[in-house]
Amino acid sequence: GNNSGDSLTFTNGVSDASLTAGIQLAGAILAVDNPLNLNKAITLTAVSTVSSGLGTISLATVTGAYALTLSNSAATGTSTIGTSGTPLTSLTVDGGGTYTMNGNIYAEQITVSDAAMLGASITIGDSTNGAPVNDIDFALTLGGAYDLSLAAAGEVRIQGNVTIGDGTGASLIHGGSGTLECSGTVTVAQGISQTAAGGTVTFRDDVTVSGSATASDFQNSVVLDGLTFSTPGTATFGSSALDLVTISTATVIMTGAGAKTFNAVVSGTVGLNQVAGSGDITFNEDVTAAGGNWYGNVTLSGLTVDSSALLTIGDASADVLTLSGAAVTFAGAGQKTINAGVSGTVALNQTTGTGAIVFMENTQIAGGALDANVTFDAMTLTTTAALALGDANTDTVTLATGLVTWQGAGNITVTSITNGAVGLSLDGTGTKTFATGAVVGGSTPPTGLTQVDGSGLLTMNANATIAGAIALNGDVTLSNMTLGGNNTITIGNAAADTFTVGAGGAVTINGTPTSVTVNAATALSNGLTISAGTGTISMTAGVTGAQSLTLSNSAATGTSTIGTSG
């Protein structure tokens, strides 16, 4: 034919085996229910259709900037279709058969309604974006033990399940500026690659990478839509904060032994989980999610985690939460439960009014501001820089399960109310200050309060009730407060220690102590009353200051030097 309206109909099969030159095709060729084999190079000179009913179709190289339709209900196979410089206007494959692609395909519009197979590792692409329709659309499954590269300026959609890859190098490579959307499951022999210029990739069903030899590397934005992403090899999402990983529809689950690194911002209104036993997961940009479980080792680097529901980090004491780069901030209404040991060289912050943080394992940080409710559960907190606990007396610090220790060179300032029926130990060279209104044991007294010998100054500006021994073995300043106990109360373990009653207000030591012993040199800038009931009172070092001193008990009382002649 010489134009698109011409047609040739053959009642038997068609073969070009006897031809010595290529074929120019314009119009329609029909082989009625018989094979149609055109194995010489084909040049389209007009819109063309090749069909064979129940028969197979086999085409060699096809070129020409025209539309081509292949239609049959049996197998169709093609070699190279179009070129990157001169793509076909369109390629349509339909009829209900299967389509095997044995060479690169370039067409401005590609519509494949049949199940598709890769017969070789190929590239599929176009040169312009034909929005708003999908430029390349596979309606059914796409399979084959070969690799697929996409180089489309327009949208690519694969509606059926994808099972591809030859096991060497990346199995799916998305390098075109157009978007890629996979509606079905994606199973690849090795990793998936998205170049920095590649358009957004959307997965709407589970993604499984079978091999670990080639990493998955997404260098632009990705949508994970209510699915499980499993890989035994490493996976990287995004190249900078300009990229976005969107999690949507339902909880997104990461699993597999491969490490996962998010260099993109993660944003969504659903949960994000990592299965226990999976590879390490690292977030280098902000994360917004509706909670989740991040089991295993987790690294947070200079970012904000905003969780609107419960977020659990780690599921065993062997897991480690690493804080690095710059300060890490927890925000959002959801509680953050940290079941991993925390190893941080940066500050940890908690936004005012946000969900509680629960520390279940030993934690080391470089200070920060935890400005909402915090629970310390039978663990040691070490801070190397200044740390604030609470920014209002409505915040709470809860001590739970077993002894809690605060230590380190960093100063700790507590504005929160502190409660919990376990002991609290204060260690390290950093000072510990309970601010005005920062009551200790108002509703649930700690079972002990210890200041370790040689540790930093302890300053208390609010009432404290302790249901156990009180042993303050360093320098202590009390101001405008009452210290109550029901066991031994010891202030200072040597005369070199100092006990100061501050100018802010008088101090009372009372309760039902078995004894009150002050071994530190006492300096009064305000009045001091010690009421021990049936317990003994002993002040073994001197007392100075032109203020009142009242000692009240029904047992023995002993003092050293009280006041001076001056």
C-alpha positions in Angstrom: 0.0 0.0 0.0 0.9 3.6 -0.3 -1.4 5.2 2.2 -3.2 4.3 5.4 -6.4 3.4 3.7 -4.9 0.6 1.7 -5.1 -3.0 2.8 -3.9 -6.5 1.9 -5.7 -9.6 3.1 -4.1 -13.1 3.0 -6.0 -16.2 3.7 -2.8 -18.1 4.4 0.4 -17.2 6.3 2.7 -14.4 5.2 6.5 -14.5 5.1 9.1 -12.2 3.5 11.8 -14.9 3.5 12.3 -14.5 -0.2 12.8 -10.8 -0.2 16.3 -9.3 -0.5 15.4 -5.8 0.5 13.4 -4.1 3.2 9.7 -3.5 3.3 7.8 -0.2 3.0 4.5 -0.5 4.9 1.5 1.8 4.5 -2.0 0.6 5.4 -3.2 -2.7 6.7 -1.9 -6.3 6.4 -4.2 -9.1 7.5 -3.2 -12.8 7.5 -6.5 -14.5 8.5 -5.8 -16.8 11.4 -2.3 -17.6 10.1 1.3 -16.6 10.9 2.5 -13.2 9.7 6.3 -13.1 9.6 8.0 -9.9 8.4 11.7 -10.4 9.2 13.2 -7.8 6.9 13.5 -4.2 8.1 10.2 -2.3 7.8 9.8 1.4 7.1 6.4 2.9 7.8 5.3 5.4 5.2 1.8 5.9 6.6 -0.4 4.8 9.5 -0.3 0.9 9.5 -1.9 -2.1 11.0 -0.6 -5.7 11.1 -3.1 -8.3 12.2 -3.4 -12.1 12.0 -6.5 -13.2 14.0 -5.5 -16.5 15.6 -2.1 -16.5 13.9 1.2 -15.3 15.3 3.0 -12.0 14.3 6.7 -11.6 14.0 8.3 -8.3 13.0 11.9 -7.2 12.4 13.1 -3.6 12.9 10.4 -1.0 12.3 11.1 2.7 11.7 9.1 5.7 10.5 7.3 8.4 12.3 3.8 6.9 11.9 1.4 4.9 14.0 1.6 1.1 14.1 -1.1 -1.3 15.4 -0.4 -5.0 16.0 -3.5 -7.1 16.6 -4.0 -10.8 17.1 -5.0 -13.3 19.8 -1.8 -15.4 19.6 1.9 -14.5 20.2 3.4 -11.3 18.9 7.1 -10.7 18.8 9.0 -7.6 17.6 12.5 -6.5 17.2 13.5 -2.8 17.5 10.6 -0.4 17.1 11.5 3.2 16.2 14.6 5.1 17.5 15.2 7.7 20.2 15.7 10.3 17.5 12.7 9.2 15.4 10.1 7.4 17.5 6.9 6.0 16.0 3.9 8.2 16.4 2.3 5.4 18.3 2.5 1.7 18.9 -0.7 -0.3 19.9 -0.6 -4.0 20.7 -4.0 -5.6 21.3 -6.2 -8.6 20.5 -5.7 -10.7 23.6 -2.5 -12.5 22.7 1.0 -12.2 24.3 3.6 -9.6 23.3 7.3 -10.4 23.4 9.7 -7.4 23.0 13.0 -8.5 21.6 14.4 -5.0 20.9 14.2 -1.4 22.0 10.9 0.4 21.5 10.5 4.1 20.9 7.1 5.6 20.2 5.4 8.8 21.4 2.4 6.7 22.5 2.7 3.0 23.5 -0.4 1.1 24.5 -0.1 -2.6 25.2 -3.3 -4.3 26.1 -1.9 -7.8 26.0 0.3 -9.6 28.5 3.9 -8.5 27.8 7.3 -10.3 28.0 10.8 -9.2 27.7 12.7 -11.3 25.1 15.9 -9.3 25.7 17.2 -6.5 27.9 15.7 -3.5 26.2 14.9 0.2 26.5 11.4 1.7 26.1 10.9 5.4 25.7 9.6 8.4 23.9 10.8 11.9 23.2 7.9 14.2 24.3 5.4 14.2 27.1 1.9 13.6 25.7 0.1 14.5 29.0 -2.5 14.2 30.3 -2.7 10.6 29.0 -0.1 7.9 29.9 2.5 7.9 27.1 3.4 4.3 27.8 0.7 2.0 29.2 1.0 -1.8 29.8 -2.5 -3.0 30.8 -1.5 -6.4 32.0 1.5 -8.3 33.3 5.1 -7.7 32.3 7.6 -10.5 32.7 10.8 -12.0 31.4 14.3 -12.9 32.7 15.7 -9.7 31.3 16.3 -6.1 32.4 14.1 -3.1 31.4 15.2 0.5 31.0 12.7 3.3 30.7 13.6 6.5 29.0 10.3 8.3 28.6 9.6 12.0 28.7 5.9 11.2 29.5 4.1 9.0 32.0 4.7 5.2 32.2 2.1 3.0 33.7 2.3 -0.8 34.3 -1.0 -2.0 35.6 -0.3 -5.7 36.0 2.3 -7.6 38.1 6.0 -7.1 37.0 8.4 -10.0 37.2 11.7 -9.2 35.5 15.5 -9.3 35.7 18.4 -11.3 34.4 20.3 -11.2 37.7 23.1 -9.0 36.5 22.9 -5.3 37.2 19.7 -3.4 38.0 16.6 -5.1 36.8 14.5 -2.0 36.3 16.1 1.3 35.4 13.9 4.5 35.3 15.9 7.2 33.6 13.2 9.3 31.8 11.8 12.5 33.1 8.3 11.1 33.0 6.7 9.4 36.0 6.5 5.7 36.5 3.5 4.0 38.2 3.4 0.3 38.9 -0.1 -0.8 40.0 0.7 -4.5 40.6 3.4 -6.3 42.5 7.0 -5.7 41.4 9.4 -8.6 41.7 12.9 -8.1 40.3 16.0 -10.3 40.3 18.3 -7.4 41.4 17.9 -3.8 42.4 15.8 -1.0 41.0 17.5 2.2 39.8 16.0 5.7 39.3 18.4 8.3 38.0 18.5 11.9 39.4 16.7 13.0 36.3 14.1 10.2 36.5 10.5 11.2 37.2 8.6 10.2 40.3 8.2 6.4 40.8 5.0 5.1 42.4 4.6 1.6 43.7 1.0 0.6 44.6 1.7 -3.0 45.6 4.5 -5.0 47.2 8.0 -4.7 45.8 10.4 -7.6 46.2 14.0 -7.5 45.2 15.3 -11.0 45.1 19.1 -10.5 44.9 21.6 -8.4 46.9 24.4 -8.0 44.3 23.0 -4.8 42.9 21.6 -2.1 45.2 18.3 -0.3 44.7 19.0 3.4 44.2 16.2 5.9 43.9 17.7 9.3 43.2 14.4 11.3 43.0 10.9 11.2 44.5 9.1 8.0 45.2 5.6 7.1 46.3 5.1 3.9 48.5 1.4 3.3 48.6 0.4 0.8 51.3 2.9 -1.9 50.5 5.8 -4.0 51.7 9.3 -3.2 50.3 11.6 -6.2 50.7 15.2 -6.3 49.7 18.3 -8.4 50.8 20.5 -5.7 49.3 20.9 -2.0 50.2 18.3 0.5 49.1 18.6 4.3 48.9 15.7 6.7 48.6 16.3 10.2 47.4 19.5 12.2 46.9 18.6 15.4 48.9 15.9 17.2 50.9 14.5 18.3 47.5 13.3 14.7 47.0 10.2 13.3 48.6 9.2 9.8 49.7 5.4 9.8 50.1 3.8 7.0 52.2 0.1 6.7 51.6 -3.2 4.7 51.9 -2.0 2.2 54.5 1.0 1.3 56.6 4.2 0.9 54.6 6.5 -1.9 55.7 10.3 -2.2 55.0 11.9 -5.6 55.4 14.8 -7.6 54.3 18.5 -7.8 55.3 19.5 -4.8 53.2 20.2 -1.5 54.8 17.7 1.3 53.8 18.8 4.9 53.6 16.4 7.8 53.2 18.1 10.9 51.9 14.7 12.3 50.9 12.0 13.9 53.1 9.5 11.2 54.2 5.9 12.4 54.4 2.6 10.7 54.9 -0.5 10.2 57.1 0.1 6.4 57.5 2.5 4.4 59.6 6.0 3.4 58.5 7.3 0.0 59.8 10.6 -1.8 59.7 10.3 -5.6 60.5 12.5 -7.0 63.2 15.7 -8.6 61.9 15.8 -6.3 58.9 18.9 -4.3 57.9 19.7 -1.0 59.4 17.5 2.0 58.5 18.9 5.6 58.2 16.9 8.8 57.9 18.8 11.9 56.8 15.9 14.2 56.3 12.6 15.0 58.1 10.1 12.2 58.6 6.3 12.7 59.0 4.2 9.6 59.6 1.4 8.2 61.7 3.7 6.3 63.9 5.0 2.8 63.3 7.6 0.3 64.4 11.2 0.9 63.5 12.8 -2.3 64.6 16.5 -3.0 64.4 19.2 -0.4 64.3 18.1 3.1 63.4 20.1 6.3 62.6 18.5 9.8 62.7 20.7 12.6 61.3 19.9 16.2 61.9 16.1 16.0 61.3 12.7 16.2 62.8 10.5 13.1 63.3 6.9 14.2 63.5 4.6 11.3 64.4 0.9 11.6 65.0 0.6 8.1 66.5 2.7 5.8 68.6 6.2 5.3 67.2 8.4 2.5 68.6 12.1 2.6 67.8 13.9 -0.7 68.4 12.6 -3.9 69.9 15.5 -5.2 71.9 18.3 -3.9 74.0 20.8 -4.9 71.3 19.3 -2.4 68.9 20.9 1.0 68.7 19.4 4.4 67.9 22.2 6.6 66.6 21.7 10.4 66.6 24.2 12.2 64.4 24.9 15.1 62.1 23.0 17.9 64.0 20.2 18.1 66.6 17.4 15.6 66.3 13.9 16.7 67.2 10.8 14.6 68.1 7.5 16.3 67.3 3.8 15.3 66.9 1.1 14.0 69.2 2.2 10.4 69.1 4.3 8.8 71.9 7.8 7.8 71.0 8.9 4.6 72.7 12.6 3.9 72.4 13.4 0.3 73.0 16.9 0.7 71.7 20.0 2.0 73.3 20.6 5.6 72.2 24.0 6.7 71.1 24.1 10.4 70.3 26.8 12.9 69.6 24.2 15.6 69.1 21.3 17.2 71.0 17.9 15.6 71.3 14.9 17.9 71.4 11.2 17.4 72.0 8.8 20.0 70.9 6.5 21.6 73.5 3.2 19.9 73.9 4.0 16.9 71.8 3.7 13.2 72.7 5.7 11.6 75.5 9.1 10.1 75.0 9.8 6.8 76.8 13.4 5.7 77.2 13.7 1.9 77.8 17.4 1.5 77.4 20.6 3.4 78.3 20.8 6.7 76.4 23.7 9.1 75.6 23.0 12.5 74.1 24.7 15.9 73.8 22.1 17.7 75.7 19.0 19.3 74.2 15.5 20.3 75.4 12.9 17.6 76.2 9.9 20.0 76.5 7.1 17.6 77.1 6.4 14.4 79.1 9.3 12.0 79.4 9.6 8.5 81.0 12.9 7.0 82.1 12.5 3.2 82.5 15.2 1.5 84.5 18.0 3.1 82.5 20.9 5.5 82.6 20.8 8.9 80.9 24.2 10.3 80.0 24.4 13.9 78.7 27.6 15.6 77.6 26.0 19.0 77.2 23.2 21.0 78.8 19.8 19.3 78.9 16.4 20.7 79.9 13.7 18.4 81.1 10.3 20.1 80.6 9.6 23.8 79.9 6.6 24.1 82.3 5.5 22.6 85.6 2.7 20.8 83.8 5.2 18.5 82.1 6.1 15.3 83.8 9.2 13.1 84.3 8.2 9.6 85.2 10.6 7.1 86.7 9.6 3.5 86.1 10.4 -0.1 86.7 13.9 0.2 88.2 16.7 2.5 89.2 17.1 5.5 87.0 20.5 7.3 86.8 21.2 10.7 85.3 24.9 11.4 84.7 27.5 13.0 82.5 29.3 16.3 82.2 26.3 18.2 80.9 24.1 20.2 83.3 20.5 19.0 83.7 17.7 21.5 84.5 14.4 20.0 85.5 11.2 22.1 85.2 8.9 19.1 85.0 7.1 17.4 87.9 9.0 14.2 88.7 7.2 11.0 90.0 7.9 7.3 90.1 8.2 4.5 92.7 11.9 3.7 91.9 15.2 5.2 92.9 16.9 8.2 91.2 20.7 8.5 91.2 22.5 11.7 90.2 26.0 11.2 89.0 28.6 12.9 86.7 30.2 16.3 86.9 27.3 18.2 85.5 25.0 20.2 87.8 21.5 19.0 88.5 18.9 21.7 89.1 15.2 21.3 90.0 13.6 24.6 89.1 10.9 26.5 90.9 7.7 24.4 90.8 9.6 21.2 89.7 8.2 19.1 92.5 9.7 15.6 93.1 7.4 12.9 94.4 4.2 14.9 94.6 2.0 12.0 93.7 4.3 9.0 93.5 7.5 9.5 95.6 10.8 7.9 94.3 12.0 5.1 96.5 15.4 6.8 96.9 17.4 9.8 96.0 21.2 9.6 95.6 23.8 12.1 94.7 27.0 10.2 94.0 30.2 11.3 95.7 32.1 13.7 93.5 29.2 14.6 91.2 28.1 18.1 90.3 26.2 20.5 92.4 22.5 19.6 93.2 20.1 22.5 93.4 16.5 22.0 94.4 14.0 24.9 94.4 10.8 22.9 94.8 9.4 20.4 97.3 10.7 16.8 97.2 9.2 13.7 98.9 11.2 10.6 98.9 9.9 7.2 100.1 13.3 5.8 100.9 16.9 6.8 101.7 18.2 10.2 100.7 22.0 10.3 100.3 23.2 13.6 98.9 27.0 13.1 98.8 28.2 16.3 97.2 27.5 20.0 97.2 23.8 20.8 97.7 21.8 24.0 97.5 18.1 23.9 98.7 15.9 27.0 98.5 12.2 27.7 99.3 11.3 24.0 99.6 10.6 21.1 101.8 12.6 17.9 101.7 10.7 15.0 103.2 11.7 11.4 103.7 10.9 8.3 105.7 14.3 6.7 105.9 17.8 8.0 106.5 18.6 11.5 105.2 22.2 12.4 104.6 23.6 15.7 103.3 27.3 15.6 102.5 29.7 12.8 103.2 32.6 15.1 104.3 33.1 18.6 105.7 34.5 19.6 102.4 31.0 19.3 100.9 28.8 22.4 101.2 25.1 22.6 102.1 23.6 26.0 101.2 20.2 27.2 102.1 19.5 29.7 99.4 18.2 33.2 99.7 15.1 32.3 97.7 13.2 31.0 100.8 13.4 29.0 103.9 14.0 25.2 103.8 12.4 22.5 105.9 13.6 18.9 106.2 10.9 16.7 107.7 8.8 13.6 107.2 9.4 10.5 109.3 13.1 10.0 108.9 15.0 7.5 111.0 17.9 10.0 111.0 19.0 13.3 109.5 22.8 13.6 109.2 24.4 16.8 107.8 28.1 16.1 107.2 28.6 19.1 104.9 29.5 22.6 106.0 26.2 24.4 106.2 25.7 28.0 105.0 22.4 29.7 105.7 21.1 32.5 103.5 17.6 31.8 104.8 16.1 29.8 107.7 16.5 26.0 108.1 14.2 23.7 110.0 15.0 20.1 110.6 12.1 18.1 112.1 13.0 14.4 112.6 10.2 13.2 114.8 11.6 10.2 116.6 14.7 10.2 114.4 18.2 11.5 115.3 19.7 14.7 114.1 23.4 15.1 113.6 25.3 18.1 112.2 28.9 17.2 112.1 30.3 20.3 110.3 29.9 24.0 111.1 26.9 26.1 110.5 27.3 29.7 109.3 24.9 32.5 108.4 22.8 35.0 110.2 19.6 33.1 109.8 17.4 30.9 112.0 18.2 27.2 112.6 15.5 25.0 114.2 16.2 21.4 115.2 13.2 19.4 116.4 13.0 15.7 117.4 12.5 13.5 120.3 15.7 11.5 120.0 19.4 12.5 120.2 20.6 15.7 118.5 24.2 16.6 118.0 25.8 19.6 116.4 29.2 20.9 115.7 30.0 24.7 115.7 26.9 26.8 115.3 27.6 30.4 114.1 30.6 32.5 114.8 31.3 35.4 117.2 31.2 37.7 114.2 
